[in-house]
């Protein structure tokens, strides 16, 4: 009910079209055969058209194949809750035809079952975790008339660690993890070959922007960024997603990032964007305009020194006339090479490997997340003991 049935009803998960193709291949989606000629030939099979909200399925499959998985609860350090909360609420988000009860149905049923379990009662959930494949705000409805479900706001969820592609930066139990991208390496060798490939690319553009403006957002920063890029066409490459479908199988986005030294990353509909990770796995250096877009989101996955891999330009300065091109041109060739080297070094931590057992020796985003969770559970246990609520 909480995973397989939701997955099997992929035709019903979206009110506009079927999600079945997006959930193929253990959540990776369809193979990206149109990337032939864009990526190295022997890496083509490692690329998929992966949906940005598919992390729940990807994590579940990896959990099933994890070398430390145990079926003996007495010896478990942590308990994974395999509930596809994002799939459960997704079809209700953009329609007024559904009630708050509809949006909360699966969440209520899950917590009713979970609170009856012996090992939940032992810890009140502090050693339990869940992967929720959407942003935190899709699960934080305070009023019946509000957006999304109220899953995170339910009392039983207050001690559960939640992995999300965007976290609430004020909530200790929210942990931000990378959005799924299209690259799912099959081996350590795939990682190394891709890193070498992006490191040797001839980058013909100083910077790029992939996205669309938001007419319904007052003083939209993306409009400033888009206009800046269009006005600097000799230095900036733009992909206008209002004119092309950036969310479906197109090689243009990857080609754009592969050819750019920097990529502009203003906030999306929320503070984060999948584009951050599409950009970085292409070896392009992200340019941020909000600290909450990455620096306060993905601490387990990105370098501790933001300036080592990225550029920050305050959005207010952009609106007041600061030249993005001028800022970026002040970086020397050595500065750019150093930042790119750091981005490329961290690529393994930003991707989800294809095999359920993971890679041979290199840790991917899933491994980093699990290591962080186990570390967190140990700290909580040392601090609070088995039978104490966190708060």
C-alpha positions, 0 to 999 in steps of 0.5 A: 500500500505504501510503495508497490501499489503506488508504483504500480498505479503509475498511470494515476500519479499525475493528473496530466500524464502517465508517470510510468515511463519516468519510473522505469528501470528502478526509478531511473526512467528511460535510457537516454539514447539521444545522448549518443555523441554528447557523452563518451560512447561507452558511457551512454548506457549509464545515462537515463532520463531520470525524473527529479522526483524519483529518489524514493524508488531509487533509495528503496532499491538501494536499501534492499541491496545494502551490504549492512541490511539486517532482518534482525531488528534487535541489532539494527542501528536504524530503521528505514520506512519505505513509504513513497510519500512524494508519489502519494501526494503528487497527484493532489497538489495542483487540483482543488478537487481533492480534500485535505483528507485525500492528501493525507490519507496514505500518511495517516495510514502509514503512521497508524501502522508504524506507531504499533510497531515494537521498535517504534515504541522503543525509540519514538522514531528517533532511529527511523528515517524516510526518503521523501522524494519532493521538497519539504514544503510539499509535506508541511500543510498547516491548514486544510486549505493549504498546499500539499500534505501535512505529513511532516507536521503530524506529531508522530513525525517529529523525531523521524529523520527525513531525506528530501531534495530540499530541506527546511533549513530550520528543522534538524530532522530534515536532511537535504540530499541531491536531486537525481540526475541522469547519470547513474554510473555502473562502476568506479571506472565510469566515474573516473572516465566521466571526470576525465571527460568533463575535465578536458572539455573545451568550454566556449562560453563564460557562463550559461543559464537554463530555465524560464522566467516566472511571470507570477512572481513579483520582481522575478530574479530569473528575469534579470538573469535571463535578460543578462544572459541574452544581452551577453550572448557572446559570453553567455549561452541560454536555454529558455525552458519556456520555449523548449521542454527542458524536463524531457529528453533533450541533449541541449541542457547537458551540451550547454553545461559541458560548454560553459565555465559557469552556470547561473543558478537562481532559485526555482519555484522553491529555493533549490533546483535540479539544475544545480546538479545537472550543472555540476556533474557536467563540470560547470561551476555554479553561481548562486544568488541565495545561500539557501539554494545550496550552502544551507541544503546539502552540507553532507554532499558539498565542500565545506568552503563554498568559495572553493567550488562556487560563486555567490552574487547577492540577488539584490546586487544583480537587481541593482545593476551588478554585472554578472559577466563582470564578476565572473571575468574577474576570476583568473584562469587558475581560479576557474581551474581550481573551482572546476577541479573541486566540482569534479572531485565531488561528482561521485557524491552527487550521483546515484549509482545504477547497481543496488550494491553501489560502486566498488570503492567510490561512495555515491550520494546514497552512500554519503546519505546512509553514512550520515544517518548512521552517524546521526543515530549514534550521536542521538543514542549517545546523547539521549539513550534508547527510550528518550524523546528528542523533543 
